[in-house]
Every structure is written in C-alpha cells, then in structure tokens.
Amino acid sequence: MIAHPGQRDALVQTMLEAADQFDSMEGCELYIINVSENDPDVVWITELWRDAEALAASLQKENVLALIQMIVGAEPIKLRPVGGKGI
C-alpha cells in the first residue's frame, strides 16, 4: 500500500489499531503490518483469509472501508499457501 506522502506512520498506527479488530473477524487467519525500509510511504500488509468470501465480507465493514480511505494506492498480490510453519 502507498500512504499519502508523509502519512505512513499515521496509516501504520491506524492499521495496528485495526489489527485488534481482525482478531475477532471471522475468516481472518493472519494479518501482519510491515513498512518498507526503502520507501517512506510504503506499507506492506500480509493477510491470510480462510476463503474469498471471508475477505469479501470484511471489505463491507464500515471500519475497513474507513481504512481504505487512507490509502493512495495498492497493488494486491494473490498467493496460495502450499505449506510451511504456521499454516
């Protein structure tokens, strides 16, 4: 995700607060917030959802929609876990 210039820390703080809500959100298996060491406006979110329906349902929630408003741009990368620790 790309934050508005100079707003990365505010976005990260909001995302950290939102992470608490994801603890109780149905279908959210993993939600990790990272920052880029090379770009002061980039935030990398790693999410793992039970299925596409759970993700779609989360995107309808008012608090999630408010978070999306803080983002200038995002490039989703869809992956399919095949194994490893924590899965």
JOMORA-V984884 format. One line per field, one symbol per residue. ss: DSSP state (H for helix, E for strand, L for the rest). burial: # if it has 24 or more other C-alpha atoms within 12 Angstrom, else .. A space follows every 10 residues. Layout:
# JOMORA-V984884
ss: ???
burial: ???
This chain:
# JOMORA-V984884
ss: LEELLLLHHH HHHHHHHHHH HHLLLLLEEE EEEEELLLLL LEEEEEEEEL LHHHHHHHLL LHHHHHHHLL EEELLLLLLL LLLLLLL
burial: ###....#.. ##.##..##. .#.....#.. #.#.#..... #####.###. .......#.. ...#..##.# #......... .......
